[in-house]
Amino acid sequence: MAKSNYFSGKSVFGQLISLIEDKTVKEGVKKSDSDRYFKKL
């Protein structure tokens, strides 16, 4: 089995988030105003 380079160097959280479409994330942020006071993760 060949090793995938798509996820190399990414955290598990980053890998999961990268599988979600940007449009879906943006709609959720806009709906819940969830990044209003975002400082750092």
Rosetta constraint file for C-alpha pairs under 8 A:
AtomPair CA 4 CA 8 HARMONIC 7.38 0.50
AtomPair CA 7 CA 15 HARMONIC 6.25 0.50
AtomPair CA 10 CA 14 HARMONIC 5.67 0.50
AtomPair CA 10 CA 15 HARMONIC 6.11 0.50
AtomPair CA 11 CA 15 HARMONIC 6.20 0.50
AtomPair CA 12 CA 16 HARMONIC 6.31 0.50
AtomPair CA 13 CA 17 HARMONIC 6.20 0.50
AtomPair CA 14 CA 18 HARMONIC 6.05 0.50
AtomPair CA 15 CA 19 HARMONIC 6.71 0.50
AtomPair CA 16 CA 20 HARMONIC 7.21 0.50
AtomPair CA 20 CA 24 HARMONIC 7.05 0.50
AtomPair CA 20 CA 25 HARMONIC 7.23 0.50
AtomPair CA 21 CA 25 HARMONIC 6.67 0.50
AtomPair CA 22 CA 26 HARMONIC 6.14 0.50
AtomPair CA 23 CA 27 HARMONIC 6.14 0.50
AtomPair CA 24 CA 28 HARMONIC 6.28 0.50
AtomPair CA 25 CA 29 HARMONIC 6.21 0.50
AtomPair CA 26 CA 30 HARMONIC 6.11 0.50
AtomPair CA 27 CA 31 HARMONIC 6.03 0.50
AtomPair CA 28 CA 32 HARMONIC 6.10 0.50
AtomPair CA 28 CA 33 HARMONIC 7.98 0.50
AtomPair CA 28 CA 34 HARMONIC 7.97 0.50
AtomPair CA 29 CA 33 HARMONIC 5.29 0.50
AtomPair CA 29 CA 34 HARMONIC 5.21 0.50
AtomPair CA 29 CA 35 HARMONIC 6.46 0.50
AtomPair CA 30 CA 34 HARMONIC 7.35 0.50
AtomPair CA 34 CA 38 HARMONIC 7.78 0.50
